[in-house]
Amino acid sequence: MGAGVIQKTGDNGRRRRGRGRSRPMAEINVTPFVDVMLVLLIIFMVAAPLMTVGVPVELPKTAANALPGEEEEPLSVTITGEGVVMIQTSEVARDELIGRLRAIAAERDSTRVYLRADGAVPYADVMQVMGALNRGGFSNIGLVTDTGGPDLDNQGG
């Protein structure tokens, strides 16, 4: 991949026995690297919208920054506008929630869970589900919101 032409060192017109000293060119051809990166960029641009959880909710908007990513697929718990609780895309009754969460926590390395709640869900319902998440073994709870909400520090937004 781009070693280039080998140049001979100058011998000032003298003839030596054996092989002359050669040195490789220090230029690297980056065109194949750029081609691969562009293909990967296109693949990720196409695949990124498909990686969202498929339960439609109207998330509240905030000015908070996004959380950093992690290696394991994140567990997502959703509370729909009708108050239905879902783990990933499967519906769970509230009285079975803690048992299901404990079973899931036993199989996972991470205690991180993302809580998505419709903006119309009462605060008390969200806190009840957060308590169930904590009792189920998930102590690292991230609240998922949409960006573009009100900026409360009056610095613009």
Residue pairs with C-beta under 8 A, 6 or more apart in sequence:
1 28
1 29
1 32
2 27
2 28
2 29
2 30
2 32
3 24
3 25
4 24
4 25
4 27
4 29
5 25
6 22
6 23
6 24
6 25
7 22
7 23
7 25
8 20
8 21
8 22
9 20
9 21
9 22
9 23
11 20
53 76
53 78
53 88
53 89
53 116
54 89
55 78
55 80
55 86
55 89
55 116
57 78
57 79
57 80
57 81
57 116
57 117
57 118
58 81
58 118
58 119
58 120
59 116
59 117
59 118
59 119
59 144
59 145
59 146
60 117
60 119
60 145
60 146
60 149
61 145
61 146
61 147
61 148
61 149
61 150
62 145
62 146
62 147
62 149
62 150
63 147
63 149
63 150
63 151
63 152
63 157
64 145
66 147
67 142
70 110
70 112
72 108
72 109
72 110
74 110
74 112
74 113
74 114
75 87
75 88
75 104
75 108
75 110
75 112
75 113
75 114
75 138
76 87
76 88
76 113
76 114
76 116
76 144
77 85
77 86
77 87
77 113
77 114
77 115
77 116
77 129
77 133
78 85
78 86
78 115
78 116
78 117
79 85
79 86
79 115
79 116
79 117
79 118
79 121
79 125
79 126
79 129
80 86
80 118
80 121
81 118
81 120
81 121
83 121
83 125
84 91
85 91
85 92
85 93
85 94
85 97
85 129
86 92
87 97
87 100
87 101
87 104
92 100
94 128
94 132
97 129
97 132
97 136
98 132
98 135
98 136
99 136
100 136
101 132
101 133
101 135
101 136
101 137
101 138
102 136
102 137
104 136
105 111
105 136
105 137
105 138
106 137
110 140
111 137
111 138
111 139
111 140
112 138
112 140
112 141
112 142
113 133
113 138
113 140
113 141
113 142
114 141
114 142
114 143
114 144
115 126
115 129
115 130
115 133
115 141
115 142
115 143
115 144
116 144
117 125
117 126
117 129
117 143
130 141
133 141
134 141
150 157
151 157
